Amino acid sequence: MSHSITVQHFGIKLRPVRLDDADFIYKLRRDPKLAAYIGEFDEQFSAHIAWLERYFEREDDYYFCIEPAHSSNPIGTVAIYNRNGNTAEWGRIVINPLYPAAPASVWLMYHVAFDILDLASVFCRTVIDNRHVVSFHDNSGALRSGIEPGGITIKGISMDTVIHTVTADRWPLVRKRLEPAAKIAERFFIGEVI
């Protein structure tokens, strides 16, 4: 969806994805270290461009590039999508591992979901074997709300996913839990020259 939401905190900025981000996103999603838990997508760059063009036409799909606050060089992506009334899914989070941007990016994503879009709840799906990310959600205060058998296909293999949900009334707790790690990472971005 073509939107204008830009938010910034903890040295990180979320800004709307643009078509000129296509090459960055394509390379990020194809990185072998990062692609281990990313669902399948067409390997053709032209298909990737076509997907982005369709994205700009969809309503209630908020796709962001993650950037250091003092830079215009993207380091990752995150999105809120599949909105159904006052509930939505969030995901498409892929971050260059050189940057400790996950806590601040997730904090900002929840800020958009609850404080700007006024959603009642958001949920995400994580491959059950991705223990590091499942633990991140558990420790952030997101509640495990289910297991989806065969929830994603990666390299032709169906994998189970853990569903975590955060409600608007739980957002203050999650905010409090994410802030210490986001503040620590902020020091990296303040001193980082990109």
Sequence and secondary structure as in RCSB ss.txt:
>XXXX:A:sequence
MSHSITVQHFGIKLRPVRLDDADFIYKLRRDPKLAAYIGEFDEQFSAHIAWLERYFEREDDYYFCIEPAHSSNPI
GTVAIYNRNGNTAEWGRIVINPLYPAAPASVWLMYHVAFDILDLASVFCRTVIDNRHVVSFHDNSGALRSGIEPG
GITIKGISMDTVIHTVTADRWPLVRKRLEPAAKIAERFFIGEVI
>XXXX:A:secstr
      EEETTEEEEE  GGGHHHHHHHHH TTTGGGS      HHHHHHHHHHHTTSSS EEEEEEETT     
EEEEEEEEETTEEEEEEEEE TTS  HHHHHHHHHIIIIIIS  SEEEEEEETT HHHHHHHHHHT EEEEEEEE
EEEETTEEEEEEEEEEETTTHHHHHHHHHHHHHHHHHHHHH   
